[in-house]
């Protein structure tokens, strides 16, 4: 009988801490930690360090090339606008799809045998 161990995040695992599955290849995942545990810190870290890196890059660009930093900033704004338009389109299409599903659900007839 195997013991139940808790990994990071409190998820239960029926495998022991060092049991890799009797020779089966388990991929590059650790047998103890859940697959997606690194994303908890990665997203906030990226959200904080990216603007800091952009600001440092603009400052260094100013020191190196002076006025050309405005072109660099304009390029960053174009990339941000493109990314924002993609996010906006995805959210708009998702909302339209949800509205379409709600309209279909409200218009669909009752299943046979449920009328009283």
Phi, psi and omega in degrees: 000132181269148177274156178261124180245153178255130178267196178294134180092001177079009179283141181276146176225133180278349177275151174287172184295331184247003181277119181259007176099031175054052173091352178286140178285123183258011184080197181262015179280145175286140180289347184264314185271147174293160187299319190258019187293335182288340183288342179296325181262335186293316182298308179297324180296317178293321180294333179272315187283333181296309178297325178296317179296321177295319179295317178295320179297319177295320178297314180293325176296322177295317179294324184278313190236003177066244186292344179292348178296335178293324176294319178297317178295321178296320178297318178296322178293322178296316179296318179296320179294320178296315179297317179297322179292326176294314179298317179299316180296318180297315180295321180294315180293324178295319179295319178296320179295320178295320177297319179297319179293320178295321179294320178294320181293325181282336181266347183288140180289159178294144178298149182298142177093358181260353180285144181249000000 
